[in-house]
Amino acid sequence: MKLYSFTQSLTNKIVLVILSISIILSNQALSANKAEQTNTNNHPLRIAVASNFTTPLKELLIDFHQQTGIKTQIISGATGAMFIQIQHGAPFDIFLAADSIRPAKLEQQNLIIAKSRKTYALGQLALFSMNSTVSLEDLQYLSQKENQRFAIANPDTAPYGKAAKETLAHLGLWQPYQNKLVVGININQTFAQIRTQAVSNGLIANSQLVLNNLAGAVIPSDYHQPIEQQLVILKNSKNVDNAKKLSEYLLSPSVQKKIVNFGYAAIEQP
Amino acid sequence: MINSDVLALLTTLKMAALTTLILLILGTPLAWYLAKMRSRFKVIIEAIVALPLVLPPTVLGFYLLIAFSPQHLPGQLWQQATGQQLAFSFSAIVIGSVLYSMPFVVQPLQKAFEQLGDPLLEAGAMLGAGPMDRFFNIVLPITKASFITAASLGFAHTVGEFGVILMIGGNIPGETRVLSIALFDHVEAFDYARAHVLAISLLIGSMVLLASIYLLNNPRKKTMNKAKR
């Protein structure tokens, strides 16, 4: 049998060689990387974090690592998606959510370490436009303007979207805004829509503005229910001690001050 | 430590190459079977193979996540067999990609096998070639172009995959964080500079890969070579 005549042709050889080389090379590099990781530290603390808090967290972790020597690994994503993944056994140690609903549900389902659910940041909403400086009074003015789109995040799924709806309702403007709304799947999409000037105005997270050195009009926090961002330590974590250290670190007064500087509201101490 | 984007690139290459190999091994008999099948169940199997083209990736990913989790049977069986959790592992994203890229490999092969006439195979059989011999020495050389198309489409589609991996992978560096997810992360974190770098390299890499495969596969090249001679 001449089984090899097929593989003798040049093209096929090239395709097969490319496939095998990429498997072998990437495999070696990846396992080398893994070995390096296990040598230098046993298990890095795996932090699942809502995307709006990823950049502040990265900056805070530099200091955290210097203080404690604990190595960390950040996994950033949408709170809803990571919530589903945790329910199905995702190997995270600590979860920094963008809301309080998902952490509370995880607590109900007995998936977290008892009493580990804590509010680590309070979100602030801001009115923002790329083309002009805005003030709070503009909310009234914009509601009457024809052909004007207004961006908010989805009130049913995104915490900042819910707060945006509550703010407009608080001002009695939810109805006039109905036919103007462009609804983003999350607050990042809403911010991107305004930043690219696809939509001229909208309500977004103040932390996004601070992060990008932009300024908008901060919405008073009594216009909406507090946007509580909570953290939980997961029950199947093998790194509970380090997770607790991170939780304590994030809640410490000095770090809380830094978090406020990232564009969040101060948490009132009970 | 390797740079996290390079790590994502390596993970992507390994995933796509493994997926393509598995799909060629599994997809070839399946495509052959579909091409030669006369049963009325054929349309049902064809529809199942084509489903990933229609289903939103996140939906497929969500159900795969449920199936792969330790609470459900497929995930449990895997855990018993290998001792490791299936969801959020490299194996999970390879299995997910195999399912998701299946139509891109099976369909071109099936079309090629359908167009292949029986007389050639019968002549081969008359000359004493066994089934394996006939497949490797008659079918493969004739349908070579379709194999290359199938492999390159399967590979390219796996590199570009996002929704399924986002759900079942869990974005773990060195394990399940692939290029498309790293790119999404950079955009979400407003790190547009790194996002642009990744996007451009992904674009150029895919262009080079696809163009070179089409170049190798170009029938005009052969006639041109002959003309030169």
Chai-1 contact restraints between the chains, C-beta under 6 A:
chainA,res_idxA,chainB,res_idxB,connection_type,confidence,min_distance_angstrom,max_distance_angstrom,comment,restraint_id
A,M1,B,D133,contact,1.0,0.0,6.0,A-B,restraint_1
A,K2,B,N137,contact,1.0,0.0,6.0,A-B,restraint_2
A,L3,B,F136,contact,1.0,0.0,6.0,A-B,restraint_3
A,S5,B,N137,contact,1.0,0.0,6.0,A-B,restraint_4
A,F6,B,F136,contact,1.0,0.0,6.0,A-B,restraint_5
A,F6,B,L140,contact,1.0,0.0,6.0,A-B,restraint_6
A,T11,B,L216,contact,1.0,0.0,6.0,A-B,restraint_7
A,V15,B,A151,contact,1.0,0.0,6.0,A-B,restraint_8
A,L19,B,A17,contact,1.0,0.0,6.0,A-B,restraint_9
A,L19,B,L21,contact,1.0,0.0,6.0,A-B,restraint_10
A,S22,B,L13,contact,1.0,0.0,6.0,A-B,restraint_11
A,S22,B,A17,contact,1.0,0.0,6.0,A-B,restraint_12
A,I23,B,K14,contact,1.0,0.0,6.0,A-B,restraint_13
A,I23,B,A17,contact,1.0,0.0,6.0,A-B,restraint_14
A,I23,B,L18,contact,1.0,0.0,6.0,A-B,restraint_15
A,S26,B,L10,contact,1.0,0.0,6.0,A-B,restraint_16
A,S26,B,L13,contact,1.0,0.0,6.0,A-B,restraint_17
A,S26,B,K14,contact,1.0,0.0,6.0,A-B,restraint_18
A,N27,B,K14,contact,1.0,0.0,6.0,A-B,restraint_19
A,A29,B,L10,contact,1.0,0.0,6.0,A-B,restraint_20
A,L30,B,L10,contact,1.0,0.0,6.0,A-B,restraint_21
A,L30,B,G174,contact,1.0,0.0,6.0,A-B,restraint_22
A,N33,B,I2,contact,1.0,0.0,6.0,A-B,restraint_23
A,N33,B,G174,contact,1.0,0.0,6.0,A-B,restraint_24
A,S51,B,E188,contact,1.0,0.0,6.0,A-B,restraint_25
A,T54,B,A189,contact,1.0,0.0,6.0,A-B,restraint_26
A,T55,B,A189,contact,1.0,0.0,6.0,A-B,restraint_27
A,I75,B,N171,contact,1.0,0.0,6.0,A-B,restraint_28
A,S76,B,D185,contact,1.0,0.0,6.0,A-B,restraint_29
A,G77,B,N171,contact,1.0,0.0,6.0,A-B,restraint_30
A,Q85,B,G170,contact,1.0,0.0,6.0,A-B,restraint_31
A,H88,B,L65,contact,1.0,0.0,6.0,A-B,restraint_32
A,H88,B,S69,contact,1.0,0.0,6.0,A-B,restraint_33
A,H88,B,A87,contact,1.0,0.0,6.0,A-B,restraint_34
A,G89,B,S69,contact,1.0,0.0,6.0,A-B,restraint_35
A,G89,B,P70,contact,1.0,0.0,6.0,A-B,restraint_36
A,G89,B,A87,contact,1.0,0.0,6.0,A-B,restraint_37
A,A90,B,F88,contact,1.0,0.0,6.0,A-B,restraint_38
A,A90,B,G170,contact,1.0,0.0,6.0,A-B,restraint_39
A,P91,B,F88,contact,1.0,0.0,6.0,A-B,restraint_40
A,N188,B,E188,contact,1.0,0.0,6.0,A-B,restraint_41
